Amino acid sequence: MNQFTDKLKSAACFAAVFLCATSALAEPVTVTSDGGGLVLTGDVIGYDGEFLQLRTEYGPLTLRYASVTCGGAACPDPDAYVPLVRISGSARMSEVAVPALVEAFGRSRGWQSVLTEIDASHFTVDLVDATDGVQANFAFRVTNSDEGFADLIAFEADMALAVREIRPEEVELALEAGLGDLTSPRQSRIIGLDALVPVVHPSLELDAIALKDVSQVFRGLVDNWADIGGPDLPVQRHLGPVENGQMQFFVDRIVRPDGGTVAEDITRHADLSAVRDAVADVPGSIAMLPFGQTGNTQPLALRDACDFTATPVSTTLKTEDYPLTEPLFLYLPDRRQPQIVRDFLAWLRGPEAQLVVRRAGFVDQGAVPIPLDAQGQRFANAILKAGTDIPLGELQRMVRVLMPRTRLSTSFRFEVGSTRLDAQSRSNMMALGQAIRDGRFDGQSLMLVGFSDGRGAPAPNRELSSARAEAVKRALVAALGTWPEAVTLETEAFGEALPMGCDDTEWGRQMNRRVELWVDQSKP
């Protein structure tokens, strides 16, 4: 048996960890230091070819493998070592997007990908060099966001995939298990964007629906479309499975954020394709489906009480101007990762990875220009909503400042009631920093433009929006360490002058509190 076959067999054995809780890797090992002064017993939770990670009674520990003697069936064999990455979580991510990213990453290094199906919910992707054999094994468990976090916290996965942000109770469990703070930028990554879109039967003459009406419909408080401006037709409610992360996001954030209850007559379906078929077949139906998977249903834009409308398109997802945008998360434990994992994570931030995300049916994070003449509707809204608080002179100043520039889809928003950037904005910050570091903005002038909601007086609001823009600037400069001379960075602020939503709702206020990125390519 040659070295290539040995490594392939070793990778397959490691992948079996997901299939059998009593595998050798789950058995305790005992390590003894060279001098015999230290003896520890624990479970192997990772090995990167140099360092061994153990779960012990003292918590997770990392030891240099060459400095200890290891006893037990789960002790790694350095001569047959193949990096193993166990991935568990969202079926929507693990069945399409992440395997495609792993394959493209391998291809960027001249490696082939070998996919091996184990059973209905387990498969592996081996990255194979024609000369040196298997370079890494990615073992997938196709589950859901809940199970992905559970596997990570139980040390049965090295990465968790989720189509929702981690919940506070899961963050606490991870901290108690010694996995670190999974909300930190170092331990969570966004690989792409998705969104939930309200969809109806194609015959329903409706193109937009108020977000509050969506909530009322799925609470069971609206039973006829005529009650919310539609035809005289009974409402038929459909959702995907309870364990689906996007459905959980929808229920948590829209249906019962204030203690509301979910309607009892909602038809739950085994998968999202069944939801789509049911809506397309039954007049009066409504459901929530992922962006790009609406099929032959009728997608609806979201409208608020002030008649602001958010249409689900890739640009509004990138800017977070569409309220039901949901990032695709990858979570990591706070421990040393094999070099190939570090390389893969760095590669994910590049343009090649974003192209793969786009081809997989999701929205990538690549910044796209939004010319001023494509923003006529929101400037028209600003004029219509302007009053004594925002005089014509301030609107004219805003247009004069922004007219020579182009808005980029990179935007920054903050967590509710906090000065901390939200998850998507933290990812945008890292992506923008990398783009500047790579020279993609050399010779250009960047402007961070702050806006506020309309609560309070105009002057304090303008000061607050300026403070937000300055905070993003400081964070960006800190992320880069040294600011490149070839790029100019400045800030501006216009307070409540350019609303994106109605201030009567938390969603609207959240849309309005933002920092936009504008670029002038003609001025260094």
N, C-alpha and C positions, 0 to 999 in steps of 0.2 A: 504493500500500500504506500503510494508516494505522499510527499508532503502536502500537495494540493488536496488529495482525498482525505488525509488526516484532518486538515483544517476544516474542510467542508463538513465532515462528520462531527467535529467538535462544535461547529456553529449550530448544527441541527440539534444536538443534545442540549445546548444552552437554550435554544428556542423552546424546548419542551417545558421550561419552567412555567410557562403560562398554563400548561395542560395538566400538571400534576403537582399538587401542593406538597407531596411527599418526595419530590425529586431530590437528588443528592445535593443540589445547590441550596436547598432549604434546610439541610442538616447542619447542626452546629459544628464549628471547627475550633481547635485550640491552637493558639499561637504562642510561641515562647521566644523571647528576645535572645540574641546571641549569647549574652552572658548568663542567661537563665534568671535574671532578676525580675523579669516581667512575664507573667502567664495570664492570658486572657482567653475566655471562651465566648463565642458569639456566632451570629449568622452572617454569612457573606452577603453583602448588599451591593458590592461593586468591586471591580478590579480593572485597572486601566493599563496593565502591562508593567507598571512600576509600583503603584500603590494599591494596597488592599483596604477596602472599607468594610468594617464590621459593625453590626448592631449588637451592642453589649448592654449589660446592666447599668453601665455608666453613660449610655447614649451612643450615638454613632461615633466611631473612631476611625481615623485614617492612619495606616502604618506603611512604612516602606517595606515592601515584600522581601527584598534581599536582606533585610536586617532581622528577620524573624524566621523561625521554623514553624511550618504549618502542619497540623495533623487533622485528618478527617477527609471524608469523601468529597466534600465541596471545595477543598483547597485547589486553587487554580494551578494549571500547568503552564508555566511561562513559555515552554517550547511549542506548545500547541495553541497559544493564546490567539483568539480572534475577538476583537471588540464586539460586545453584544449590547444592543440598545433595545430595551423592551418598551413598547409603546402601547398605551391603552387609552380608549376614550371614544369620542364621537364617531359614529359610523360614517357620517357625512364627510368627515375629514380623513379618517383612516382608510376608507375604501377607495378614495380618489386622490385628494390633494396631496397628502403627505407621502404616499408611495411614489407618486409622480415626481415629487421634489427629491426624494431619495435617489430615484433613478437618474434624474437630471444632474444631481450633484455627482454621482458616480461617473456619468458620461463626461462631465467637465474635467475629470481626472483620467479619462481614457479607460475606464473600467466598464465591464458589462454588468447587467443586473440579472439575477436569477430569482424568479418568484416561485415559491413553493407553497401550495395550499395544504394546510394540515387538517382543518375541518371548517365548518361553516363560519366560525368566528375567529379563526387563527390562521395566519399565514406569515411567511418570512420573505424578506428581500435580501439576498446576498449580493454584495458588491465584490466583483471578482476581477483581479488583474490576470491577464493572460499568462504572465510569467511567474508572478509571485503568489497566485492563488487568492483565496478569500481575504479581503481586506477589512470587511465589517459585516456583521449580521444585524439586520433590523427586524425584530420579531413583533408582529402586530397582534393585538387583541381587539377585535371590533366589538365595541360595547356602546356606551353612551357617556355623557359628561360626568354623571354621578359615579359610574363605575371607574372611569379614568382617575378621578380624584381618590376614590377608595383604594384602587390598586397602588397609586403613588404613595399614599399615606401608610399603606401596609408593606411598603418596600417590595412590591411585586411588579412595579413598573419604574422605568427611568424617565419617562416622559408621559404627561397626561395631556390629551387633546380635548378641548372643550369649546362648545359653541355658545357658552355663556361665561360670564366672569365668575371666579371662585366666590363662594358664599362665606360670610364671616365665620360660621361654625366650622367650615372646612379649613379656613385659614388657621383657626385656633387648634384644630386637631393636628395639622401639619407642624405647627410650632411645638406642640407637646411631643410629637414624634421625633423632633430634632431635624426637620427638613428645612428649617429657616422660614423666612417671610415670603410666601408664594406671591404676594402682591408686589414685590419689589421688581424694578425693571430688569435686574440681573437674573431673576428666576421666572419671569414670564415674558413671553414673546408673542407678538401678533404676526401671523403669517399671511393674513389676508382679511378681507371683509365680506360680510354677508348681511342680509337684512330680512326682516319679516314684512310681508306685503299682504294687506287684506285683498282677498279675491272673491268674486261673485260669479254667478252664472252669466254667460255671455249675453243673454237676452235682457238682463236687468239694465235699464237705461240709467246708469249712474257712472260717473267718472271720478268722483272723490267722496270721501266720507270723513266726518269729524272724528278725531282720535277719541274724544269723550263718548261718541256714539259707538265706536268699536268696543269700548269698555262696557257700555250699557248693554250692548247686544250679547256679549259673552257672559255677562252677569245674569242674563235672563230677564232684564228689565225692559227690553224692547222685543216684542213678538211679531210686529208687522212692519214691513218696510215703509208703509204710509206714515208711521210715527216719526220717521226721520227724513221725510222728503222724498221717499221712493214710491213705487206703485203699491196698490192694495194687494199685498202678497205675504203669506206667512214667512217668517224667518226660519231657515233651517241651519243650525249651527254645526260646524265640523272642526275638529282639531286632530293633530297627530297624536302618537302615543304619549302617555303621561311622562315616561322616562326620557323623552326627547328633550335635549338641552334647550333648543329654541322655543319649544312649547313652554318649558319651565320659565324661560326668560319672559315670554309674553304674559303668562299668568302672574308672575311675580311683579312685573313692572307696570302692566296695563290693567289687568283684571282686578287684582286685589292688593294694590300698594297701600291702601288705607283700611284694610280689613274686609274688603268686599268678598263675596263668595262667587264661585263659578256656577254657571247655570247647570241644573241637573240634567237637562235634555240635550246636552252636547253629545254628538256622535263622535266617539274616539275611534280612530282607524289604526291599523297595525303599522302602516308606513305612510310616507307623504304622498306616494304615487296614488294610493287608495283615496287619500283626501282630495287630491286633484281630480280624480275620476268622479268622485261623488259630487263635487261642486259643478263640474261640467255637465252632469246628468240631470240634476234636480234644480228646477227654477226656484228662486228664493234662497238658494244656499249661499253661505258665507263661510270662509275659512281663512287661516293665516298660513302662507306658504313662503319658503325661502325665495329670495331674489334669484331670478334666473330659472326657477323651477315652477313657474306659474302655468306652463303648458297652454291648453286651450280654454283656460278660465279668463275672466276679465279682471286685471289688476286695477286697484283703486289708489289714487293719490290720497294723501292725508291733508285735511283742511282743519283750521282752527277757528275759534270764535271771531277772529278779526279778518277772516277770509284769506289768510296766508295759506298757500298750498305748497306742499312738499311732494314732489314726484319721485318715485324710486327709480333713479338712474345711477349709473356708476359714479358720476361726478358728485351727486348729492350724498352718496355713501362715503366717498373719500373726504368730503368737507364736513361730515357729520351734520349736514343740514337736513337730512332725512331722519326723523326721530327714532325710528326702529332699526337703525343700523346696529349690527352686532359683530364685533371682531371675532376672528377665529384664533383661539388662544392655544399656546403650547406652554406648559408649565414644567419646571425643572426643580429637583431637590437641590439644596445648598450643599453640594459635595463636589469633589474633584471629578471632572468628566474626562473620558479618554480623548486624546488629541483629535481623533477623527470626528468626534461629536462637536468639539469646539470649532473645528473647521467647517462642519456642516452648518452650525448655528451662525457663523460669520457669513457663509455663502448665502444664507437665507435672506440677508439684507440687500443683496445685489440685484441688478436689473434682470439677470437670467432667471432667478427664482421667481420674481414677480411676473414674468412672462408665463411661467409654468402655472402659477396661481390663476392667472387670467384664462388660460386654456382649460383649466379644470372646472371652469364655470363659476368662479368666484370673482370678487373685485380685488385687484391688486392695490398696493399702497403707493405705487409710483405717482409722483406729482405730475399733474397735467395742468396746462394753462387754461384760464377762464378769461377770455378777453372782455374788456369793458363793455363792448357792444353786445355781448351775450348775457349781460346782467341787467338788461333794460327793465325787466319786471320788478326786480327788487329795488331798483332806484325809483321806479314809479311808485312802489309801495311806500318808500321813504317820503316821497313828496306828498302822497295822499294822507299819510298818518302824521305828517308834521303839523305842529300847532305853535302855540306861543313859546313852548319850551325849546323848540328847535327852529330858529328863524331861518329865513331864506339864505341869509349870508353864510350861515354855518354849512348848509347844504352845498352852496356854491364853493366854499373853501374845500369841502370834502372832494367834490368833483375835480377841482383844480389839482389837488394833491394826487389823486388816484388816476387821472386821465392818462398821464404819460406811462403808466405802469400796467402790468398784467397780473391779475390775481392767480396764484397757484392754488391747487386743491388742498395743499397742506394747511391745516388749521389746528388751532389749539383751544381746547375747552377744559373746564375744571370740574372736579367732582362736586356734587351738590353740597352746598354749605362749607366748601373747603377751598383753600388756595392751591391744593395739589392738582396737577394735571390729571385728567382721566386716562384710562388705559390706552385708548387709541392715540391720544395726544402725546403720551410718553413714548409710544412707538414712533410717532411722527417726529418727535424731537431727535431720537437716535438716528432715524433715516435721514433727516435733514443734515444732522451733523456729519454723517458719513458722506453725503453728497458734497458738502462743502469741503471736507477733507480730501475727497477724490478729485477736486478741482472742477466740478461741474458748474460752479457759479463764479469761476474766475472772471474778472472783468465786469461783474454785474453789481448792481446795488440792490440790497434786500431791505424791505421795510416791513416791520411787524406793526400791524394796525389793530388797535384795541377798540372793542365795542362793549357796551353794557346793556342791561335791561333797562326798562323805563321807570322802575320804582325809584322814588326819591327825586331830588332836585337835579336839574341839568348839570350844574357846575360840579357837584360832588360825583355825579355819574361819569363825567368826562375825566375827572381825576382818577376815579377807580379804574376806568378802562385804560388810562395811561399807565397806572401802576401794574396792571396785568401785562401789558405789552413789555414793560421794563422787566417784569419778573421772567417772562419767556426769554427775553434777550439775555439776562444774566444766566439762566439755565443753559442756554445754547452756548454761550461763551465758556461756561464752566465745563460743559461736555467736551468741547474741543481742546481745552487747555490753552492753546495759543491760537489767537485769531489770525487768519491769513491776510496779508496786506492786499491781496488781489480782490478781496470782497469787502464791500462797504455794507455796514449794518446800522440802521436807524429805526426809530420808533415814531409812531404818530397815534393819535386817539381821537375818536369822535363820539364817545359816550353812547347815547341812545339813538343816534341819528340814522342808523341803517338797520332797523329791526328785521329779524327773520321769522319771528313768531309773535304770538299774542302774549302780552305780559299778564293776562288774567290766569294763566296756567303755569305750573312749574316747568312743563315741557317747553313752552314758549320762552320763558325766562332763560332756561338752559340754552336754547338755540341762540339767544341774543347775547349771552355772556361768552365772548369768544375773542381770540386774537387771530387775525388773518395774515397770510404771507403774500406780499406783493413784490414784484421784481421789475426793475428798470434795466433792461439789457443795453441801453444806449449810454448809461452813465456809470463809469467805474467808481 
